[in-house]
Amino acid sequence: MLKVRSTVDKWIKSHPDLKYANKTLFCLACVKTISSDKKFNITQHINTSRHQETLKKLDSRGQYIANLIIGVLNEKTLSK
């Protein structure tokens, strides 16, 4: 598990809009989960027009809301 996490962390290092927690990769910009088993899936998502447009529109409030969503997801996973 640790090896998988470190690999995914390397893949998303330059993308602060992607967060990996509890075996789930989450795009804060698009507010959706992404398959993280292959780097191709991550790269493909990053290059989608939806992701690119959402990044342009994000302001500090949008980032704040996305961080709240991640917090809720982490709490739900930890409480299981």
N, C-alpha and C positions, 0 to 999 in steps of 0.2 A: 504493500500500500504506500509506503513512504517513497518508493521509487516512482510510482505513478504520480504522486503529488508533486515531487520535485521536477519531473518531466513536464507536467502541465504548467507548473509555475514558470519554468523556463520559456515555454511557448507563449505565455500571456504576459511576460515581464514588461513588454513595451506597450501594453494596452491596459491602462488603469480602469477602463470601463468594463473589464472582464474580471470576475471574482470566482475563485475556486474554493469551495468549502463543502465539507460533508459529502465528498464524492460527486459533487454537482458543480458544473461550470455554468455561471449565470452572467448574462450580458445586462449590465445596469442600464445601458442606453436603450436597448430594445425591450427590456423587462421580459426576458425569456431564457429558458435553459438551452444549452448547446451541448451536443454530444462531444465529449472530450477524449474519446478513446483513440482518435487519430488527429494529428496536427492538421491534416487536410480539412477536416470539418470546421476547425476553428478558423483557419485561413479563409475558407469559403464564406463563413458567416461575416467575418470582418470586411470582406470585399463586396458584400451585398449592398445594393443601392439603399435599401431600408436602413441598414446600420449606418451607412455614411451620412444619410440625410438626418437621421436622429441625432448623431453626434454634433452636427452643425447647429441643431436647434436647442440642444441641451444648455441650460443656464445653471446657475448655482442652485436654484430651487429644484430643478429636475434631478440634479445629482443628489440633493438632499433626500428627495422622495425615493430615489433608487436605493440609497443606502438604508432607508427605513425598511424597504421591502426585503433587502438582504438580511437585516436584523430579525425580521419576523420569520423568514425562512430558517435561519439558524436556530431560533428559539423553538420552532416546531420540530426540527430534527433532533435537537437535544432533549426535548421532553418525551420523545418516543422511547 
